[in-house]
Amino acid sequence: MIVSCQKEDSFPRFQKALQKCGLNAVSLPVITTQTIEPDVDTLNIIDNLSAYDYIIITSAAGVDSFNYLINRAKGKINKSSLPIISVGKKTSEKLKSKGFNVAIENPGTTAADLADYLIKSGLIHSKNILQAKGDIASPIIKERLEGLCNFTQITVYQTIAIKNHDSKIISLINSNKANGFVFSSPSEFRSFLNIEKIANFATDTAIFCIGKTTAEFIKNQGFTNVHTSPEPNFEILAEYIANTFKTL
């Protein structure tokens, strides 16, 4: 049995991919996201997006909240004309589903990869850059880019820990019936560890991550049996989990 701690809306696709690989899974979402009501400064930025050469978005949740703010703008904004930089395929898919075009997609998989690419390519040098982010987003984009361009950030959503969890799944975990756990962000793992009703979570528990940043974070917390999907993709992650258990 695999316990997925990803956001609730991501689970059905992942569950289907796991089932094709002969694995059962249950969903234990530990975080949710919520669009932040914009202040005057944020609304002014949204109303003047034409001032920016590129807009960086680093998560699917960021897409939803950015789209909400655009719909709140005073004038009509042509979403397809905005020069969006996407952190990866999942974010790009979400952008396109909301009517945005992706001007630049990260050839890597993490925010650090994206920062490196933008620096080496010279695309952002001396440009006006806007990043739409979450409240606990990694500062790496800002740290690496702000000295090379005119850099602005707006916080468009907040991450909220879920307090109430399915007691049957908690019991399953406490009975050591879970073979592995899946996380897709450091914030998910932090929230999971804060669930008081989980009696013990051993550091050698099999943990699977959809990205390198999450895996590195979990390893830094002292966990030793951490596996990273070859690509940040639910179907590939499911196959990777199945193959890993075959070799254990």
C-alpha positions in Angstrom: 0.0 0.0 0.0 1.3 3.4 -1.0 0.3 6.5 0.9 0.2 9.6 -1.3 0.5 12.9 0.6 0.1 15.0 -2.5 -2.7 17.6 -2.8 -6.1 16.0 -3.2 -6.7 17.1 -6.8 -3.5 15.4 -7.9 -4.4 12.0 -6.5 -6.8 10.5 -9.0 -4.3 10.6 -11.9 -1.6 9.2 -9.7 -3.8 6.5 -8.3 -4.7 5.4 -11.8 -1.1 5.2 -12.8 -0.2 3.2 -9.7 -3.1 0.8 -10.4 -1.8 0.1 -13.9 1.5 -0.9 -12.2 -0.3 -3.3 -9.8 -0.1 -1.0 -6.8 -2.8 0.2 -4.4 -2.7 3.7 -3.0 -4.6 5.8 -0.5 -4.7 9.6 -0.3 -3.6 11.5 2.8 -3.5 15.2 1.6 -1.6 17.2 4.2 -1.6 20.7 2.6 -3.9 22.9 0.5 -3.4 26.3 -1.1 -5.5 29.4 -1.0 -5.3 32.5 -3.2 -4.3 35.6 -1.1 -6.5 38.6 -1.4 -4.3 41.1 -3.2 -3.2 44.4 -1.6 -3.1 47.7 -3.5 0.5 47.2 -4.7 -0.2 43.7 -6.1 -3.3 44.9 -7.9 -1.3 47.8 -9.4 1.3 45.3 -10.7 -1.4 43.0 -12.2 -3.0 46.0 -13.9 0.4 46.9 -15.4 1.8 43.6 -16.6 3.0 45.1 -19.8 5.8 46.7 -17.9 7.5 43.3 -17.5 9.6 41.5 -20.0 9.0 38.1 -18.4 6.7 36.6 -15.7 8.0 33.6 -13.8 5.6 31.1 -12.4 7.0 28.1 -10.5 4.0 26.0 -9.5 0.6 24.9 -10.7 -1.0 26.5 -7.6 0.7 29.7 -8.7 -1.0 29.4 -12.1 -4.5 29.2 -10.4 -3.9 32.2 -8.2 -2.2 34.3 -10.9 -5.2 33.5 -13.2 -7.6 34.6 -10.5 -5.8 37.9 -10.1 -5.8 38.6 -13.8 -9.6 38.0 -13.9 -9.8 40.7 -11.2 -7.8 43.3 -13.2 -9.4 46.6 -14.1 -8.9 46.1 -17.9 -9.1 43.0 -20.0 -5.7 41.3 -20.2 -4.8 39.1 -23.1 -3.4 36.1 -21.3 -2.0 34.4 -24.4 0.2 37.5 -25.0 1.9 37.4 -21.6 5.6 36.3 -21.7 5.5 33.5 -19.2 8.5 31.5 -17.9 7.4 28.1 -16.5 9.4 26.0 -14.0 8.4 22.8 -15.8 6.0 20.6 -17.7 3.3 20.3 -15.0 3.2 24.1 -14.6 3.2 24.5 -18.3 0.3 22.2 -18.8 -1.7 24.1 -16.2 -0.8 27.4 -17.8 -2.0 26.2 -21.2 -5.2 24.9 -19.7 -6.0 28.4 -18.4 -5.3 30.1 -21.8 -1.7 31.2 -21.3 1.2 30.6 -23.7 4.6 29.6 -22.3 7.4 31.7 -23.8 10.1 29.7 -22.0 10.0 26.4 -20.3 12.7 25.3 -17.8 14.8 22.6 -19.5 15.5 21.2 -16.0 13.2 20.3 -13.2 13.8 22.6 -10.3 13.7 26.3 -9.5 17.5 26.2 -9.2 17.7 24.6 -12.7 15.5 27.4 -14.0 17.6 30.1 -12.4 20.8 28.6 -13.8 19.3 28.4 -17.3 18.1 32.0 -17.3 21.5 33.3 -16.1 23.5 31.3 -18.6 21.2 32.1 -21.5 21.3 35.8 -20.8 17.6 36.1 -21.4 16.8 38.1 -18.3 19.9 40.3 -18.1 18.8 43.9 -17.5 15.1 42.9 -18.1 12.1 43.7 -16.0 11.2 40.4 -14.4 8.1 39.5 -12.2 7.8 36.3 -10.2 4.3 35.3 -9.0 4.9 32.9 -6.0 3.6 31.2 -2.9 4.2 32.4 0.6 6.7 29.7 1.4 8.4 29.4 -2.0 12.1 28.8 -2.2 14.0 32.2 -2.3 16.4 30.8 -4.9 14.9 32.6 -7.9 15.2 35.9 -6.2 18.6 35.3 -4.7 20.1 34.4 -8.1 18.4 36.8 -10.4 17.8 40.0 -8.6 21.3 41.3 -9.2 21.1 40.7 -12.9 17.7 42.2 -13.7 15.0 44.5 -12.4 13.3 41.9 -10.2 9.9 42.1 -8.6 7.9 39.5 -6.6 4.3 39.2 -5.7 2.9 36.5 -3.3 -0.3 35.2 -4.9 -1.2 32.2 -2.7 -0.5 30.7 0.7 0.1 27.1 1.8 -2.2 25.8 4.6 -1.6 22.7 6.6 -4.6 20.4 6.8 -5.6 19.6 10.4 -8.2 16.9 10.0 -7.1 13.5 8.5 -8.7 10.2 7.7 -8.5 8.1 10.9 -8.5 4.9 8.9 -5.4 5.9 7.0 -3.7 7.1 10.2 -4.4 3.7 11.7 -3.0 2.0 8.6 0.2 4.0 9.0 0.5 3.3 12.7 0.0 -0.4 12.1 3.0 -0.4 9.7 0.8 -1.4 6.7 2.1 1.3 4.4 4.9 0.2 2.1 5.9 3.6 1.0 5.0 7.3 1.1 4.9 9.9 -1.7 5.6 13.6 -1.4 5.9 16.3 -4.0 7.1 19.3 -1.9 9.0 20.1 1.3 5.9 21.7 2.7 4.0 18.4 2.4 6.7 16.6 4.3 6.9 19.2 7.0 3.1 19.1 7.4 3.1 15.3 7.5 5.7 15.2 10.3 3.5 17.5 12.3 0.5 15.1 12.4 0.4 14.3 16.1 -1.7 11.1 15.7 1.1 9.4 13.8 2.9 7.5 16.5 6.2 6.7 14.8 7.7 7.4 11.4 11.0 5.6 11.0 13.9 7.2 9.2 14.3 4.2 7.0 10.7 4.3 5.7 10.5 4.1 1.9 9.8 7.6 0.6 9.3 8.6 -3.0 9.5 12.1 -4.3 8.5 13.6 -7.6 11.4 16.1 -7.6 15.0 16.6 -6.5 14.3 19.5 -4.3 11.8 17.5 -2.2 14.1 14.5 -2.0 17.1 16.6 -0.9 15.0 18.3 1.8 13.8 15.0 3.2 17.3 13.5 3.2 18.5 16.6 5.1 15.9 15.7 7.8 17.8 12.5 8.4 15.7 10.1 6.3 17.8 7.5 4.5 15.5 5.5 2.2 14.5 8.3 -0.2 13.9 7.8 -3.9 13.5 10.4 -6.6 11.4 9.9 -9.8 13.5 10.1 -13.0 11.2 12.7 -14.2 8.6 14.9 -12.5 5.7 13.0 -13.9 3.0 10.9 -12.1 3.0 8.0 -14.6 6.8 7.8 -14.6 6.9 8.0 -10.8 4.3 5.2 -10.5 6.5 3.0 -12.8 9.6 3.9 -10.8 7.9 2.9 -7.5 6.8 -0.4 -8.9 10.3 -1.2 -10.3 11.9 -0.1 -7.0 9.8 -2.6 -5.0 10.7 -5.4 -7.4 14.4 -4.9 -6.7 14.1 -4.4 -2.9 
